[in-house]
Amino acid sequence: MNASSQSLSLQGQVALITGGGRGIGAATAEALARKGVHVVVASRTEAELVATVARLRMAGSSASSRVFDVADEAAVNAAFAAITAEFGRLDILVNNAAILLSGPFADMAMADWDRVLAVNLRGAVLCARQAFRWMRDRGGAIVNVSSLGGVPGTEKFPGYAAYTVSKFALTGLTEVLAAEGRAHRIRVNAVAPGAVDTAMLRQAAPHLRTRTGPADVAKVIAFLCDSAESGCMTGATLTINSNL
């Protein structure tokens, strides 16, 4: 397959990117839009979504937004219904929405634990379930954004128990959904970045320095979304080591 046909492989497809208003989500929207995808960015923060969509449209890309909480089952179902009613298809889901609440494990409020797991894991489950229902007759690609902290044997940091557990679970979810999706031509993969220069990192660990930016991670996500480039891959978690 030549470079020209590869560049058109995603032309006209529709992608939903959760946590799409900033950081890795917004960069992924830009990367997919450059490949001719209509991107739907979603988050709970409308102002960030408006800015992201405006930037994409200024660049000549096709983009829209949905405001909803990925942990809210009714809201997720309604958003997917609206997207598929408008476009008649959903080809790509990027589960990027995540929050991070830190503190000593022994003192952690269970409400904080539950909220982290609700957004980071339940949200991915709810969105992936809806995506499966739409993709199982025509195929598609799902990419989950995990973390290097969710990979066995990597360095772990005190105070991030809920976040770490949620990312380990997301890696497991990727593998089991890949097994279920294979019969339906649904590819499910994950990326597991280390430190990335985002607002979340600056909030959680302002002392950390990294050469990896959101656009670096977005390139890998876009690769996993494109069957012309990664059609042989499903169930994989690609680690992105920002220390290299």
N, C-alpha and C positions, 0 to 999 in steps of 0.2 A: 504494500500500500504506500503510495507516494505522499509527500508532505501535504500536498493540496487536499487530497481526500481525507487525510487525518484531521486537517484543520476544519473540515466541514462535518466531521462525524457527529457532533453534538448540535448542529444547526437546527433550530426550531424546537429543541427539547425544552421542557419546563422543569425547573429545579426549585425546591423549597429549602431554604437555609435558615435554621433556627439560630438564635443569637446572632442575627445577621446585621445588626445595627452598627457594630464596631469591631475592631480587632480582627481575629482570624475569620469571623463570619463575613464581615464586610469585604475583606481581601479575597475571600473565596467567591463572593458574589461578583467581584470585578474579574477574577480569573475565568469564571464560567461564562460571564457575559461576553468576554472577548472571543469565546468559542462559538458565539451565536445562540447561547441559551437564554430563554426568558427566565430571569431570576426573581423569585418571590422571597424577600427577606422578612423575617419574623422575629419579634421580641416583645417584651412588655413595655419598652420605652419608645413611644411614638416619635419623639423628636429625633432620636438617633436614626430611626428608619427613614423618616422624611429626608434627612440629610444624605443618607446613603443612596436612596432612590434618585434624588436630585443629581447627585454626582454621577451616577451611572447614566442617567438620561442625557446629561450634558456631554457625556462621552459618546453618545449615539447608541447606547445599549437599551435593551428592552427590560424594564424592571417594574416591580410593584411591591407592595408590602402588606402584611397582616399583623395586627396587634393581638397577641394572645399569650397566655401563660401555658407553657408546655406541660406543666404538672396538673392542669385542669382538664379532665377527660372530656367534658362537654365542650369546652372551648377548642380543644384540639380537633374533635370530631367536626365541629362547625366550620373551622378553618379549612380542613381538608375538603369538606363538602363544597365550600365556596370556590376553592381553587380548581377542583376538578370540574365543577359546573361551568366555570368561566373558560377554562382552557381545553377541557375534554381529555386531559392527559396529565400524568405526573411521572416523569422519567427519573428524577434524581432527588434524593433526600440527603441532606447533610445535617446530622444531629450534632450541633455545635453548642447549643445553649448550656450554660453551666454557671454555678455560683460557688464561692469558696467562703466558708466561715471557719475561723481557726480559734484554737484555744486548747488548754490542757484537757486531755481526754477525761480525766477523773471529774473535772468540773463542768464538762460540756452539758448544756441543757439538751434534753432529748428533742425539744422542739427544733433546735438548730440542726441536730443530726437528721431528723425527719425531713426538714426542708431541703438540705443538701441532697439527700437521696431522692427526694421527690422531683427536683429539677434535673439533676444530673443523670439519674437512672430511669425513674418512672417516666419522665418527659421523653426520653429516647425510646422507651418501650411503647408509649402511647402513639408517638409519631411513626415509628417503624411499623406498628400494627396497622395503622391506617394506610401507610404506603404499600404494605404487602397486599392489602385488599384491592388496591388499585392496580398494582404492578403484576399481580400473579397471572394475568391473562396476556401480558405483553412484555414482561421483563422490565428491568430497571437496575439502578445502582443506588446503594445506601452506603454512606460513609459516616462512621461514628468518630467523633473527636475524643479520644481518650487522653492519656498523659503518660509520660515516662514514669511518673509515680505509680501508675497502674500496671507496670510491667515487673514481673518477679525479678529479684536480684538487683534492682536499681536502688540508689540511695533514697531513703525516706527521711522526712523531716518531722520532728515533734510538733504537735498541734494541728496536724492536718488529717486526722484519722478518718473523718467522714468523707472528705474529698478523695482520699486515697482509696478507700473501700468502694466508693461510687465508680471510680475509674477502673479498678480491677473488675468490677461487675460488668462494666461496659465492654471490656475486652472479651469477657466470657459471652456476653450477649452477641457480640459480633460473630463469634465462632458458631454458636448454635443457630443463629439466623442464616448464616451462610449455608449450613447443612439443610435447613428447611427451604431456603430460596433456590437451591440448585435446580430442582425440578421445574421451577417456574422462570428460569433465566433471570433471577434476581441475584445480583452480586452484592455481597455485604463485606466491607472491609473497614479498617480503622487506621487512624494515624495516632501516634503517641509521642507528641512533642515534649521536650524538656522545657527549659525556661524560654519564653517568647516575649519579646518586648511589647506588652499589651498593658492596658489599664489594670487588669486583674493582677498581673505580676507586680506592677508598681505599688499596688495596694497591699498585696500579700507579703512581698519580699523586696522592698525598695533598695536593699543593699546589693541585690543580684545584678550582674551585668551580663548581657548576652548579645551575640552578633546575629541571632536569629530573629527575624521580624515576621509579622503576620503573612506577608506576601510569600515568604519562603515556604511556610506550611501550606498556604493556599495552592501553590504549584503542585504539591504532592496530592492534595485532595482532588484537584482538577484531573490529575493523571488517573486517579482511582475511579473517577466518575466516567471516564471516557473508555468505552469498550474497545475502540480502535487501538488504544495504547495499553490497556490493562485487562483486556477481556479474558485472559487466562487466569486472573487472580480473583479468588473469593476466600473469605475467612482469614485473610492476612491482617496483621497489625504491623504497620511500618513505623519504626522508631525514628525520631528525629532528634539527634543528639546535638544540642546547641553548644556543647563544649568543643566541638571539632573546629 
